[in-house]
């Protein structure tokens, strides 16, 4: 007997405008996908964008922290650099 390989799914009920529902229905017919698939893909894409933005912000903060550290190290060695002249 094979184990169930599909991830568990949760049902989510949301309310959207009739205009948005109409757009989703048209896109669904055009792409040949279920509306629920389009919504799921849209949510996944948006979450990936948010995760990427958060990661970039963390990296920016980390690099800014390194700038201060590098300036301090440079300051510590400025007199040593002059000795080689």
C-alpha positions in Angstrom: 0.0 0.0 0.0 1.5 3.4 -1.1 1.4 6.3 1.3 -0.6 9.4 0.4 2.0 11.6 -1.4 -0.3 14.6 -1.8 0.2 17.3 0.8 -2.7 17.9 3.1 -4.9 20.7 2.0 -7.0 23.1 4.0 -10.2 24.8 2.8 -10.4 28.6 3.0 -13.5 30.6 2.5 -13.0 34.2 1.4 -15.2 37.0 0.2 -14.3 38.9 -3.0 -16.1 41.5 -5.1 -18.3 40.3 -8.0 -15.9 42.2 -10.3 -12.9 40.2 -9.1 -14.9 36.9 -9.3 -15.8 37.8 -12.9 -12.2 38.4 -13.8 -11.1 35.2 -12.1 -13.8 33.2 -14.0 -12.7 34.7 -17.4 -9.0 34.1 -16.6 -9.9 30.5 -15.5 -11.6 29.8 -18.8 -8.8 31.4 -20.8 -6.0 29.5 -19.1 -8.0 26.2 -18.6 -7.4 26.2 -14.9 -9.7 26.1 -11.9 -10.4 29.3 -10.1 -9.1 27.7 -6.9 -5.8 26.9 -8.7 -5.5 30.5 -9.9 -6.1 31.8 -6.4 -3.7 29.4 -4.9 -1.0 30.3 -7.4 -1.6 34.0 -6.8 -1.3 33.6 -3.1 1.9 31.6 -3.4 3.4 34.2 -5.8 2.5 37.1 -3.5 4.0 35.2 -0.4 7.2 34.6 -2.4 7.4 38.3 -3.2 7.0 39.2 0.4 9.6 36.6 1.5 12.0 38.0 -1.1 11.5 41.5 0.1 12.0 40.6 3.8 15.2 38.7 2.9 16.5 41.7 0.9 15.8 44.0 3.9 17.6 41.6 6.3 20.6 41.5 3.9 20.6 45.3 3.6 20.6 45.7 7.4 23.4 43.1 7.7 25.5 44.9 5.1 24.9 48.2 6.8 26.1 46.6 10.1 29.2 45.4 8.3 29.9 49.0 7.1 30.2 50.2 10.7 32.5 47.3 11.6 34.7 47.8 8.5 35.0 51.5 9.3 36.1 50.7 12.8 38.7 48.1 11.6 40.0 50.6 9.0 40.3 53.3 11.8 42.3 50.8 14.0 44.8 50.1 11.2 45.2 53.6 9.7 48.5 54.2 11.5 49.9 50.9 10.5 49.2 51.7 6.9 51.2 54.9 7.2 54.3 53.1 8.4 54.8 51.5 5.0 55.3 54.9 3.3 
